[in-house]
């Protein structure tokens, strides 16, 4: 039995890494939906035949528009989580400030996106 010399990684860092990976995969899936729905708008005949006549131009446009909000959310969560991981070696007092600033930035950017996308 040897001595375990691997560094102990705090649970909070493991949680943020998991959130980062999940948001990256969801972001990739959202981009895939955007690409396919974009083809459905611009090359309707290809997507219409590929989906067995289920997705026409109108539905593709609706899907494309509905995917913008999840895209923004997953992008922001991925970027802000990775920024948080960059500062993970700071003191806990500093981390509270950094966390607060990142949350405020995320809320402001999402609020602006929702305002521009749905209200203006």
C-alpha positions in Angstrom: 0.0 0.0 0.0 1.6 3.2 -1.2 0.9 6.7 -0.1 -1.6 8.6 -2.2 0.4 11.6 -3.5 -2.3 13.0 -5.9 -3.4 16.5 -5.0 -6.8 16.9 -3.4 -9.1 18.9 -5.6 -11.9 20.8 -3.8 -15.4 19.8 -4.5 -16.3 23.2 -5.7 -13.7 23.0 -8.5 -15.0 19.6 -9.5 -18.5 21.0 -9.6 -17.5 23.9 -11.8 -15.6 21.6 -14.1 -18.7 19.4 -14.5 -20.9 22.5 -15.1 -18.4 23.7 -17.8 -18.4 20.3 -19.6 -22.2 20.0 -19.5 -22.7 23.5 -20.8 -20.1 22.9 -23.5 -22.0 19.8 -24.7 -25.3 21.6 -24.5 -23.8 24.5 -26.4 -22.6 22.1 -29.1 -26.0 20.5 -29.4 -27.7 24.0 -29.6 -25.3 25.0 -32.4 -26.1 21.8 -34.2 -29.8 22.6 -34.0 -29.1 26.1 -35.3 -27.2 24.8 -38.2 -29.8 22.3 -39.2 -32.7 24.8 -38.8 -30.7 27.4 -40.7 -30.4 24.9 -43.6 -34.1 24.4 -43.2 -34.6 28.1 -43.9 -32.1 28.5 -46.7 -32.2 25.0 -48.3 -35.8 23.9 -47.5 -35.9 21.1 -49.9 -33.0 19.3 -48.4 -34.2 19.4 -44.8 -37.8 18.8 -45.8 -36.8 15.6 -47.5 -34.4 14.6 -44.8 -37.0 14.9 -42.1 -39.6 13.0 -44.1 -41.6 16.1 -44.8 -41.9 17.1 -41.2 -39.8 20.3 -41.1 -40.8 23.0 -43.6 -39.4 26.5 -43.9 -41.9 28.0 -41.3 -41.1 25.3 -38.7 -37.4 25.6 -39.3 -37.6 29.4 -38.8 -39.5 28.9 -35.6 -36.9 26.4 -34.3 -34.1 28.7 -35.3 -35.6 31.7 -33.4 -36.5 29.6 -30.4 -32.9 28.3 -30.1 -31.3 31.7 -29.7 -32.1 32.0 -26.0 -30.7 28.6 -25.0 -27.6 29.4 -27.2 -27.0 32.6 -25.2 -27.6 30.9 -21.9 -25.3 27.9 -22.6 -22.6 30.2 -24.0 -22.7 32.5 -21.0 -22.7 29.7 -18.5 -19.8 28.0 -20.2 -17.7 31.2 -20.5 -18.4 32.5 -17.0 -17.8 29.1 -15.4 -14.4 28.8 -17.1 -13.6 32.4 -16.0 -14.5 31.3 -12.5 -12.2 28.3 -12.8 -9.3 30.6 -13.8 -9.6 32.3 -10.4 -10.1 29.2 -8.3 -6.8 29.5 -6.4 -7.8 32.8 -4.8 -8.7 33.3 -1.2 -12.3 32.5 -0.3 -13.1 36.2 0.5 -11.8 37.2 -3.0 -13.9 34.3 -4.5 -17.1 35.7 -3.1 -16.4 39.0 -4.8 -15.4 37.3 -8.1 -18.5 35.1 -7.9 -20.7 38.1 -7.3 -19.2 40.0 -10.2 -19.6 37.1 -12.6 -23.2 36.6 -11.6 -24.0 40.2 -12.1 -22.3 40.2 -15.5 -24.2 37.1 -16.5 -27.6 38.5 -15.4 -26.9 41.8 -17.2 -25.9 40.2 -20.5 -28.8 37.8 -20.4 -31.2 40.6 -19.6 -29.8 42.7 -22.5 -30.1 39.7 -24.8 -33.7 39.0 -23.7 -34.6 42.7 -24.1 -33.1 43.0 -27.6 -34.4 39.6 -28.7 -38.0 39.8 -27.4 -38.9 43.4 -26.4 -37.3 45.7 -29.0 
